[in-house]
Amino acid sequence: MRPLRSSLLISADQAAAWTEAVRIDVRWTLGGPPKEAEYAAGHLPGAVWLDFDRDVCGPPGPVGGRHPLPDPEALQAVLRTAGLNDGDPVLVYDDGDGMSAARTWWTLRWAGVEDVRVLSGGIGAWTAADLPLETQAPQRPEGGLTVRPGGLPVLDADGAAAWAAEHDLVDVRSPERYRGEFEPVDPVAGHIPGAVNRFLGEDDLGDLDAVRTRYEPLAAPAFYCGSGVGAARSALALTAAGRPTPPLYIGSWSDWTSRDREVARGEES
């Protein structure tokens, strides 16, 4: 049984009933080790493991950001190994904050996979519903998926600057990082000139009424964050709330600063 077509964020009970979906575990922590051991200790029945940094994102370089887009051929090989075929529906989940699951949703949609949903609350919601886990990795046959990049709109640094001049470029990081008061990851603090700040807190992902209110004044938003992960989470929330999926500056602040672009600090003008 499929969940409602309009629902991108689905409950544990809906996920359990959606038996035809390929389940993908992308549990991840920024800067932490891969969580494959946690996958081996217990995962959704039939779920395959993808290493978020290695499999879903491309390798970081001097420019391009900390989580650039993957090479399409490399992503295709990963997804075929996971057993995906053209037309397969996909369920992705993480630890529950929605970060890596949302970026995986976004990457798969960019790659041309049409039906991708995210388990709201992650594996914690699954276990809270007393649903079973398994420890054995599935033996799925090699898939035949063809990756077709371009399924979602992407901005580069020049595109982000142009968007900020004409539309609403939205920085979804915390207000302190936006203002340049605090930068825990990247070497330069601040924000892209002309960007506005709309922070999506961890507890807000499932509150779609709050998401609609937050973004309603913005006619044509495009999102960025530190490295294109939090921005994908905001894009998932906005899409689930019924708005078109916004463009992402996928390299985000980590790419912007690597190119020595102009930096703004302080409150919105």
Salt bridges, closest charged atoms under 4 A:
GLU20 OE2 - ARG2 NE 3.59
ASP25 OD2 - ARG27 NH2 2.72
ASP53 OD1 - HIS67 NE2 2.93
ASP55 OD1 - ARG54 NE 2.89
ASP86 OD1 - ARG148 NH1 3.75
ASP95 OD2 - LYS35 NZ 2.57
ASP115 OD2 - ARG2 NH1 2.67
ASP115 OD2 - ARG5 NH1 3.32
ASP115 OD1 - ARG117 NE 2.75
GLU134 OE2 - HIS43 NE2 3.92
ASP158 OD1 - ARG261 NH1 2.79
ASP171 OD2 - ARG173 NH2 2.69
GLU181 OE2 - ARG179 NE 2.74
GLU183 OE1 - ARG173 NH1 3.30
GLU183 OE2 - ARG177 NH2 2.86
ASP186 OD1 - ARG66 NE 3.01
ASP186 OD2 - ARG177 NH2 3.95
ASP204 OD2 - ARG214 NH2 3.02
ASP209 OD1 - ARG212 NH1 2.73
ASP255 OD1 - ARG259 NE 2.79
GLU267 OE2 - ARG179 NH1 3.62
GLU268 OE2 - ARG198 NH1 3.23
